[in-house]
Amino acid sequence: MISYCGELHSFPSDGKGERYDPVVNGWCILDLSITRSTKVAVVKSEIYSIEVNTSKEKSTIKRYDVERCSWQTVLSSHEGCREDSCVVAAGNHLYVCGGSLDDDFVTKAERFDTVENKWEEIANMQEARGCTCGITTERKIFVAGGRGYWESVLKTCEMYNISTNEWQFIGSLNVPREYGRMMCLKGTLYVLGGVNGSGRSELSVECFDRTDDKWIEKTTIPVKIISKNNDDVF
């Protein structure tokens, strides 16, 4: 789900997109759909997606045309063709970090220039990972957890400095998790949700203390309020 022009846009895997208008307090179905391997992000007030087809070894960058309510293909190429990668937006670029290639997780990272419509190489991450979560703030990209070598669920986190083209490790999460979500609220990074190393839904919420370079457990998602029948689903 992304925020765009004061509205919420939801792009569920293998389903129709939806848009929420807070003015009328209602949802409407969008005349488009995406695949399970598609990632969506907002770049300079425009919605972009990257769709991966590993069987054809091809990735397709698309831009959403709001007036036509349809995706317009920008570029198809072999770059960025990895499943379970982390896709974030910064400036004029879409960054693709990690993911799986030939059933192995990789450290590879690159970015797509939406102005020049071309791919650019950037430094590799410190650790191979996929199924990770990330976000951009203050010209830095943060990624947390994910799945690494030997199918292990990770606690490690990294930060990419866009200005210097360098990755470095930062403090690790308290709980290993994959498929989590990261967000930035008033300058503070939060990680929540996902699946932990035991294969169960992880309900703890952690925030990052940049001064002490450590993650702090803040609260637990109250799933019993969401679902009385299953206290392990979020």
Disulfide bonds with the S-S distance in Angstrom:
none
